[in-house]
């Protein structure tokens, strides 16, 4: 029988964004934690996701600007020599620094957290067995359990693909050379970010999209990114389905309904598969349709006392959603009452131009029964974009027609990711477009585009002075 005076014991499976947040918050609230990790501490984001990809994308952005920019008539430009070995060394050094500082040092030094290296599986609703990497097994009894095991790149069922050395996003980020030619199968955030990065570092890139680019977003967004790719020489084939992949003489052959494509490397980025199949979840009553763990508004699974968050669940696959879910699950595991509100969730794709969204698209708002009014502001009307000579893109606002309440924002701009949180705050505050249009925004910033877009609901912004209020 559990001692009434002993701290609550929580087993945390995983060590990425969701698991780390759950462990630290639960420990802060007085719980004792046993954290089990079967791979590298830190999970996807710091090791093989957000951090290395954004470093590579930034390096590619610098390479692109050295080769071409809007100011080339007055500033000399020259294609840079790309030393992939040095770039990779710099990238992985920063990854290791962040993993050590933000995960390993924190976990191993925390008095309330014990770390086990091994693979966990549930025995029943209060016990795990961990197959330890050092050998043997260890049984862990717990009062509550949290699952934050993340996801891995999915392998689509294309004939021949599994027999080839194709690249996942994980392998692409640590590739030690820049291929002369690269085919990318996929048209979501990861596929497009890496496609542009490799193109800017010197690859001839072809993107094969099953439908269109970013098919889950407003159609104008995919069109804008397709136009940006065309300007940079990246070939995009829409409505293109691969029927077979072969690997012969160090070359990939991809058969599709649009023809046959050849390349030195093939990147497949068509989604992610939750890491849940080895946990024995069915025996404790956790529901996993399609492999993803179902959680309720309190992050609890169908099994009482077992919680989950992050990419292994049916929630959106963003690390900040995972971390927020993990911390709220910790509150609930320790007797609190917390929910995760995703109604104004921001999303950012780090292509150039960037894509940033928050709230509802026009189509989503209509499906939910809203009568909507929308405005699209081209970047030619944003002073910051004009002085940067970067006017490809737009900002779109979706508002409730009668009240004027903001429902959603979609932006395609060089720094769209830096402006979207202002839209999130406006959505959280139930602001109207009139209120946004009347706010003070600093002049010559991209975020001022939100004010200008809001003003277009009642004004012709082309008839305003540069910094008109």
Protein Blocks (a to p, Z undefined) as FASTA:
>chain_A
ZZfkbccddddedjbfklmmmmmmmmmnopacddddfbdghijmlmmmmmmmmmmmmmmm
mmmmmmpcfklmmpccddddddfklmmmmmmmmmmmmmmmmmmmmmmmpmkbccdedddd
dfblmbccdddfkgpjdddddfbdcddebpadddddbehklmpccdcfklmmmocbdcfb
dcdedjbfklmmmmmmmmmnopacddddfkbghklbcfklmmmmmmmmmmnopacdehia
cfbdcdeehiacdddfkbccddfbdcddebjcddfklnommmnopacehhiacddfkopa
fbehiacedjklmbdcdfklmmmmmmmmmmmmnopacdddfklcccddfbdcddddehjd
fklmmmnopacddddddfklgmklmmnopagccddddddfklopafbdcdddfklmmmmm
mmmmmmmnopafklmmmpccdehifklmmmmmmmmmmpcfklpcfklZZ
